[in-house]
Amino acid sequence: MEKPREACGVFGIYSRALAGELARRTYFGLYALQHRGQESAGIAISDGERTTAVRDMGLVSQVFDETRLAALEDGHISLGHVRYSTTGSASWENAQPEFIGRGEVNVAVAHNGNLVNARALRDDLAEEGFTFNSTSDTTFIAAAVVAELERGLPVGEAVRAAMGRLKGAYSVAMICRDRLVAFRDPHGFRPLCIGRVEGGYAVSSETCGLDIIGAEFVREVEPGEVVVIDDGGISSLRAAPARTALCVFEYVYFARPDSRFDGREVADARRRMGELLAEEAPAEADVVIPVPDSGIMAAVGYSARSGIPYAEGLIKNRYVGRTFIQPTDGMRQLGIRLKLNPLPSVIAGRRVVVVDDSIVRGNTSRKLVRLLFEAGAKEVHFRVSSPPVTGPCYYGIDMDTAEQLVGARHPVEEIRRQIGATTLAYLSVEAMVEATGRPKGHLCRACFDGEYPVRGSSQKFALERAGAREG
């Protein structure tokens, strides 16, 4: 389906008691975070002196097998990453964990987010003598830390100093000397949490990564906080005052439904979005169906509040992820059926409410509505459990420009006409915020209401273009 895509998932463990098992446990942690990135995957293992890594393009299950995991047995610190590119193109050079160092100082970094000052930071670091093979902003985060370590600062202080040079979104896990370090930008745009494992601790982008390895949730890394994990346990430094602005799209779409923020399951927030959507945008209909999987919980909520029966009317092909073999031009109109196929027994002759989490560009929504009418739907009432996306994201979502966004270019009635639905309605910003249970000021809603916590511009391919010009 046509959906916004997120930056990455990060994962790490520090435990001498689990030495020999860290690569396998990190593999499972990344497997749980696979929804956050499908372009590349990597794992690094360190014994405090030497760090060994395997990273490659593809899904976690494609990159790692028993042989590759066996090569990563020695060490008590692990670092893992799954990537979707938002700054820097999809290439092996930009796969993570990324390594950078000079002389005796080196670090390995896994990063989720997007720096809005990546180009300026790269130029400053280049003047300080750093050279880069990667065009990902992650490598600039690593270099900024290395620069501070070279001054002789302790690890936590070095990271805190480096954070003063970073602008934008970053949730980072890092192997630094004999320590695992985790830190978040002052707004906390992207999630990062801490769990307890035998003999140590784990960090993960979402709680589902902790759950899969049996880790006990401890707490979230606070916005603007640096957490250092070593044999002595956890120590914490405050790098900047927290100005919390967690991306609301984590609730709408990105996070797994079984993950938790502030102790609340994401599934519960999505169900509540559906309930409020039914209140704000009722429809006279016979059945409520979700767009799987992203619309399921909202559709359940819509059905419960409206009293309209819920049914699975679209069957998802669970084996279609990234599609490498594309349909021919003659088959293009059938492309959506690679992922979804309607059930006429549920749809034919009925007034259908179809619930999805978002409409970004509108192309897939148009194909979906056509598919439902072809299956015999009498009416198709399209309901969206988030507001219209009207602005680009600079913090790690692949929505670079307003020109890509149908909600930025057209009013709701025109979008309805374009996708061919009988009616179309979105959830309001206020209801979306209410459903999360968080105060409005503790969420980044910029792509919906234009209130950007940090101003920036698209960096996705700026560094490649700059390199081409400079070369």
Buried (B, 14 or more C-beta within 10 A) or exposed (E): BBBBBBBBBBBBBBBBEBBEBBBBBBBBBBBBBBBBBBBBBBBBBBBBEEBBBBBEBBBBEEBBEEEBBEEBBBBBBBBBBBBBBBBBBEBEEBBBBBBBBBEEBBBBBBBBBBBBBBBEBBEBBBEEEBEBEBBBBBBBBBBBBBBBBBEEBBBBBBBBBBBEBBBBBBBBBBBBBBBBBBBBBBBBBBBBBBBBBEBBBBBBBBBBBBBBBEBEBBEBBBBBBBBBBBEEEBEEBEBBEBBBBBBBBBBBBBBBBBBBBEEBBBBBBBBBBBBBBBEBBBBEBBBBBBBBBBBBBBBBBBBBBBEBEBBEBBEBEEEEEEEEEEBEEEEEEEEBBBBBEBBEEBBBEBBBBBBBBBBBBBBBBBBBBBBBBEBBBBBBBBBBBBBBBBBBBBBBBBBBEBEBBBBBEBEBEEBBEBBBBBBBBBBBBEBBBBBBBBEBEBBBBBBBBEBBBBEBEBBBBBBBEBEEEEE
